[in-house]
C-alpha cells in the first residue's frame, strides 16, 4: 500500500501520462526496440513518451532544438533502463503490489476520461485489456515499493542533532558587512571610457566629501541596480563583490567611506554601515532545513548505489542510434 498521498500523486501522474499517450503506434519489432534490459525490451514508443515527459520538466517550452531533444532522450533512456531494473529487482525480492492500491489507481485513471466507455476505447485503440493495464499499474507500484525499501531513509531529530554537533564548522556564518555601494561603470566600447569613468567617480567623491547624503549620490551616479535603494546592498560576505572591493570593505570601520576603488569593471565607492562577526547558526534555526537536505542527499546516494549494483549485475543492451 502506498504510504503517503504525495507518492500516490506522482504515481498517478506517471500512469496518466501513459494513458494519455495512446496513439496508433507500431507493434514491437526489432526496428522499434531501443534497449534490452536482461531481455526485457524498451521501445521507441516508450522512449518518446518518457522524453516528452522530461522536456517540459527541463525546459521552459516544448520547442527545443534537436541537440536538446537528444539530451532529453539520453536522460529518458536512463530513466527507463533504471525503472526496468528496479521492477526486476522488486520481482526478484518477491515484493507484491497491494491489490487495493492497483484498483485505486485504475479507478483514478478512469475518472480522467469523460466516461468509462471512453477509457475502454483508449485501451482498445492500443490493443490493451484491463488485465494488461493493471499489470502496468502493478509495475509502477513495484518500482515505488523497491525504492521505498532500498532508498528511502528517515532521520530522527537525534540523528540530525548528532550530525550538527559533529560538523559545526559547516554551519558558521562568515563575517559580513552592511554596505552602501556606488559603481561607476566603465564601457570598454567607448573611447576614453576609463578617463570618463574616473572623472565621474571623482565627481561622486567630491559630493560625498562635501557632506552630500550617500544615498543621493548613489542614485545620481551608480550603474548598479541598488541605486534605486540608495546604493543599499545589505549585508554581504565573501564572493558577492569584486575582490578588490571586498578586501577594502573588511578593513573599513563602521561609518567609513572608501576612496574610489578601481577594477576592470570601472570604479567603486562603498560605505560600511554595520558589521556582523562570524556566527554559528543555532540548531533550532536550521534543523528542519538540515533534515530535508540530509534526507535528499542520503537518498540520492542510496539510489545511485542501487543503480550501480543493478547495472553491474544486469545485461543491458542499448540499440539506440545516435
Buried (B, 14 or more C-beta within 10 A) or exposed (E): EBEEEEBBEEBBEBBBEBBEBBEEBEEEEEEBBBBBBEEEBBBBBBBBBBBBBBBEEEBEEEEBEEEEBEBBBBBBBBBBBBBBBBBBBBEEEEBEBEEEBBEBBBEBBBEEBEEEEEBBEBBEEBEBEEEEBBEBBBBBBBBBBBBBEBBBBEBEEEEBBEBBEEEEEEBEEEBBBBBBBBBBBBEEEEEEBBEBBBEBBEBBBEBBEEEEEBBEBBBBBBBBEBBEBBBBBBBBBEEBBBEBBBEBBEEBEEEEBBEBBBBEBBBBBBBBBEBEEEEEBEBEEBBEEBBEEBBEEBBEEBBEEBBEEBEEEBEBEEEEEE
